[in-house]
Amino acid sequence: MAVLGISALTLAGCGTQDTQADGSPTQTMVATADGESTTDTASAGPTPLGSADMSMKTLRPEVPAQLLVTDVRTGSHAGFDRVVFDLIGEGEPGWFMDYTTTPTQQGSGNTINYEGATALNINIDGTVYPFDLNMEDPQIGTVQGTGSLVTEVISAGTFEGRSQFVIGLDSEHPYSVTVLQDPHRLVVDVLAN
């Protein structure tokens, strides 16, 4: 019986945390001694990063980079959806991003089919092939959207130092792009109008 009492007290002090695409908490679930769960809503959750508008965005890397996109994650938050591109390697990414209804794959010109009314064509500059970093191909493929704005994110491959992704959207929305460190990632926030 003493062991059961210690276990219940230990559970009362432990919590599990749900996280958003950027790793920040959305809510904390705490188990109480009587087995009930309560939600701590003190955390307001993430807010959009950067300055969002609907214009084309471009930035060239200052020095050559050797980066690899290892994963793509999506998250839905109050007033915006977030797409996170996880990066490893050396240097800082550049980018070219713009809206299109007819995205084509770089190099081949093949049409990229996507779900949604429009697409945000994402080109991340300063990237290399996985074998350049002695890594296996991360096999990103298509990542389903988790929110009401982003329908999916399609990996369209890497060609001549540029990795291409297509974000399917329900319509054009203001968006921002931000680079974060520790861990290294490129974040695209798509705001509800």
C-alpha positions, 0 to 999 in steps of 0.5 A, spaced: 500 500 500 505 504 501 508 503 494 501 505 491 501 511 495 508 513 493 506 512 486 500 517 486 504 522 489 509 522 484 504 522 478 501 528 482 508 532 480 509 530 473 506 533 467 506 531 460 507 537 455 504 537 448 508 541 443 507 545 437 511 545 430 516 549 433 517 545 440 513 550 444 508 548 449 500 549 447 498 546 454 500 542 460 496 536 462 498 534 469 495 528 473 493 529 480 493 524 486 486 522 485 487 520 477 484 526 474 487 530 469 487 538 469 489 542 463 494 548 465 492 554 460 497 559 463 501 558 456 498 562 451 501 558 445 506 561 440 505 567 436 507 568 428 514 570 427 516 575 422 513 580 418 507 577 414 505 580 407 503 576 401 509 579 397 514 574 394 520 573 399 527 572 397 534 572 400 541 570 397 545 566 402 551 571 404 556 565 404 556 558 401 552 554 405 551 546 406 545 545 409 540 539 408 532 539 410 531 533 414 524 534 416 518 538 415 513 539 420 506 543 420 502 545 426 496 549 427 495 555 432 490 560 433 490 565 427 496 562 423 499 555 421 506 554 421 511 550 417 517 548 419 523 546 415 529 542 420 536 543 417 542 540 419 549 542 416 553 549 415 551 556 414 545 559 413 539 558 408 537 563 403 530 563 399 525 564 394 518 564 395 512 566 391 505 564 390 503 560 384 497 556 381 501 552 377 508 550 380 513 546 376 519 542 379 526 545 378 530 542 373 525 538 369 519 543 369 514 537 371 507 539 374 507 539 381 500 537 383 497 539 390 491 539 394 488 546 395 486 553 391 493 555 391 500 554 392 506 557 396 512 555 392 518 554 397 525 554 394 531 553 400 538 556 397 544 553 400 542 546 400 546 540 398 544 532 397 544 528 403 550 524 400 554 530 400 553 530 408 554 523 408 547 522 410 541 517 408 536 521 404 531 523 409 525 521 404 520 527 406 515 526 401 508 529 402 507 532 409 499 533 411 497 539 413 494 540 420 490 546 420 485 549 416 490 553 411 495 549 410 493 542 406 499 539 405 507 540 404 510 536 398 518 535 397 520 536 390 527 535 391 534 538 390 537 541 384 543 545 384 544 548 391 536 549 392 531 544 395 524 545 393 517 545 397 510 546 395 505 548 400 498 547 398 493 552 401 486 554 401 487 561 398 493 566 398 494 569 405 500 573 408 506 569 410 513 570 413 519 567 413 524 566 419 530 562 421 531 560 428 537 556 431 538 551 436 535 547 433 537 550 426 530 551 422 526 555 417 519 557 419 514 559 414 508 562 418 501 563 414 496 567 417 489 567 417 486 573 413 
